[in-house]
Amino acid sequence: MKNVGIMSMQRVKNYGSFLQAFALKKILEKISQSEIIFVDFKTKNGVKDSAKESLDVLKSNKLKYYILLLFFKMFNRGIHRDVIHNSKIVNIVNLFNFYDLYCKRFEEEFWPMLGIEDSMTYSPQLDVLVIGSDEVFNYMEAQKAGYSDELFGYNQNAQYLMSFAGSFGCTRYEDLERLGDTVKLKDYFLKFDALSVRDHNSKSIVECLTGKKSAYHLDPVFHFDYSEYMPKLSHNRAYLAVYAYSGLSEEYKEVIKKYAMKHNLEILCFMGYQDGLGKFMNISPFELLSYMKDADRVITTTFHGSVFSLKYNKKFCAIVQHRTGIGYGNDEKLGDLLKRVDLMNQMIDRPELVEKTLDSEIDYTSVNTYINECVKDGIDYLKENIKCLE
């Protein structure tokens, strides 16, 4: 029996991060016939300039920020008079449900499903360490997950080091050049026994750093059948699922509400709280998958929201966020995914494109064929590398 570990974004309070980690663990358990553990990493700042300093100031004044936000919502916005949402009191309760109950559930309910404990596990002795999936290589990460040399294999006690469907996120090669860390990262990547990424941007960066090609795989969510974990749901009416980060613009929200009214759809919001737009659903990751599978339409701003839509053959539109300067963007990973399945038309950057895109027909025959081929290739890659120590 091998000692196999996964180093991923397993402690991020995000459905996509949880579900990709859960899928990869279950797949590796089956392949290796071993108990899989999650390995933690120590974070540090990835963005070495004033943008990160500004973020730190914001975080240090979090209480003040949320108090101001609350008063802004109560007195400056007025009562929302849309079809689905109701009153200021509901808005306030939902806001704190998101920032409190939703996040606590990950710590108390969802992380234990992964086998994660409160105590951290750093650099255990392993036969194999798999780094990935998710944005494990995102050098520009300014969020709580942070950047860590350990995500590139530094200071790890593993006989065999590999990645699976790892991503640099919105980090570009020129960012690494600007930060002066290309030599360090080249040394890290050359120590990997096998490299796999999930998008062309990441593949290009690895090749620029090392001169070597990496394997090119889909996210683990595509590789796993969650059916036995997904509860059956009953719905009184058809609904439009909004799987998005908090803070959709008012222009997008108005378009979404008009579309829902036109098609007699309820609006259900997942992952991020959207003030004045439908009902926020504080549910488990597996309930989320059931809701995504049963949705009439899906609107998303995220990579994994698009993954769920493709996995369950939904009519959907994906709102792209183009990176400006050193800020966040999702076009590298989102654009790559939709380009691979020839559905770039489902990616939009303007509210006026929502209705046309949601109503467009999608022939999932070729999409499913391609995904199935990629899944087989990904499983073969994992089997070959896990069994290499036998």
Buried (B, 14 or more C-beta within 10 A) or exposed (E): EBBBBBBBBBBBBBBBBBBBBBBBBBBBEEBBEBEBBBBBBEBEBBBBEEBBEEBEEEEEEEEEEEEEEBEEBEEEEEEBEBEBBEEBEBBBEBBBBBBEEBEEBBEEEBBEBBEBEEEEBEBBEBBBBBBBBBBBBBBBBBBEBBBBBBBBBBEBEBEBBBBBBBBBBBBBBEBBEEBEBBEBBBBBBEEBBBBBBBBBBBBBBBBBBBEEEBBBBBBBBBBBEBEEBBEEEEEEEBBBBBBBBBEBEEEBBBBBBBBBEEBEBBBBBBBBBBBBBBBBBBBBBBBBBBBBBBBBBBBBBBBBBBBBBBBBEBBBBBBBBEBEEBEBBBBBBBBBBBEBBEBEEBBBEEBEBBBEBBEEEBEBEEBBEBBEEBBEBBBEBBBEBBEEEE
